[in-house]
Amino acid sequence: MPVVPSLRPEPNRVVVVSADAEDARALASELGADGHAVETRASAAEAAAIVGAGGVDVLVVDVGPAAALSEAVMLLKRVAGDDLVPVVACAARGDAPARVAALLAGADEHLGRPVERRELLDAVARQASARAAHRALVQAQAALERALGVDATTGCLSPRAIRERLEADFARAEARHEPLACAIVDVDHLKLANDAGGREAGDRILFGVAQVVQKSLRDTDSVGRYGGDELLVLLPGAHFAGASRAATRIFRDVVARLREFPGRPALSVSMGVALFPTREVRTAGELVLAAHGALDKAKRDGGAELCVLQQEGLWYTRRGDEKRPAS
């Protein structure tokens, strides 16, 4: 007789964080009886190692006074990053400062201690459902990006699509003996903006920058997300002078757009540009590496700089609105 696979969903993986072993066992017992796969850890640092490895659905955090609870929530949220693992924070009933501190630190829900069974099970079920919905949304978004070749965050080409465009543009330039310029755009201090305002704040900035870059390009040019938060710009047919003018225009327009975003430190942009054909560039990969080298030089100079590789050891740079000679 054939074996019929079980249709029962996988249990949610819940990690209980509590320095009190008795409290941890009690919470784990209630959650385990409700069908969850439960682990306990004595500190946020121990739990962070599990969260960093992935696969955690909900965190239940009960680590004491307001300051400790807030620090624990911030640590776990920071380690989870884009994975968005929900945190249910527990503190004494009537301890308003602890509740506010936990929620401000990023907790998704708060329970009063002693924790009532029904409240605990309902909170974990809600947060597990929210995480499952988020995971489904991310998967659907990734499938859409693959189908359309568009990056959902920036509205420009996806990493896969811009790599394919790079290979095609390079092959065409090589076959026709035509020039091709490549630029990498990177917002300085974007991680600090993410830390201060959440990933959504950083995504808004990246979207704004990508839109400005797109408006600055010709119909034959392309821009796409290229690993992390970098944008890759392709300028077919652009010699050194044309590439420098186009890059300067993009640099100037992005600088103006970034001034519209509040916050400290003030946002700035660095750009690296490289060209084909040159002595250093013989393949599409070497073109991107050369552009990265120019970007690295701009970063070493303190950021907020456009750097164009002319040839080995020679650079054209522009910082803000001030033009500087090649060095």
Buried (B, 14 or more C-beta within 10 A) or exposed (E): EEEEEEEEEEBBBBBBBBBEEEBBBBBBEBBEEBEBEBBBBBBBEEBBEBBEEEEBBBBBBBBBEBEBBBBBBBBBBBBBEEBBBBBBBBBEEEBEEBBBBBBEBBBBBBBBBEBEBEBBBEBBBBBBBBBEEBEEEBEEEEEEBEEEBBBBBBBBBBBBBBBBBBEBBBEEBBEEEBBBBBBBBBBBBBEBBBBEBEBEBBBBBBBBBBBBBBEBBEEEBBBBBBEEBBBBBBBBBBEBEBBBEBBBEBBBBBBEBBEEBEEEEEBBBBBBBBBBBBEBBEEBEBBBBBBBBBBBBBBEBEBBBBBBBBEEEEBBBBBEEEEEEEE
